[in-house]
Amino acid sequence: MALRIIEAGYRGREFDAGKYALEVETWLRDVGRSIIEGENAARRMLKNLEGKFAVTEADRYRARYTGELVVAYERAFALERIILEIERGLLDYLRAVNAGSASADDAMEEMLDFYADLDEKIQERREEENIRQAMADEYSRALEALRN
């Protein structure tokens, strides 16, 4: 995107930051809705456990695992909100370019800052995904052991 802004400047054309900002805004709104849906699903998962009596060791393990998984997803959703805010920063910049209150000449620097921040949080996202995968692997092994 930075290259599109810079190229437009060199060629003497306008970069339609407003149009691009609208596309980004629509995408961010969809991501925000997905985060809310995920948070609600995690809450429902916990609510479904409330008041249920664990009869077997497997039942107790499932309940503990579900609670730990919800906590892991809560961390993930918090991280997704941070990523969303970083991406909204890009949207703010695009709007400022469109309004003429920010220079498109700064696009490369803005994009480098944006991608550095984003890359850091994406790495944290991968680490959280690895944690949840390890939890799922352990869950499968534990349930198998409890069956035997």
Secondary structure, 3 states (H helix, E strand, C coil): CHHHHHHHHHCCCCCCHHHHHHHHHHHHHHHHHHHHHHHHHHHHHHHHHCCCCCCCHHHHHHHHHHHHHHHHHHHHHHHHHHHHHHHHHHHHHHHHHHHCCCCHHHHHHHHHHHHHHHHHHHHHHHHHHHHHHHHHHHHHHHHHHHHC
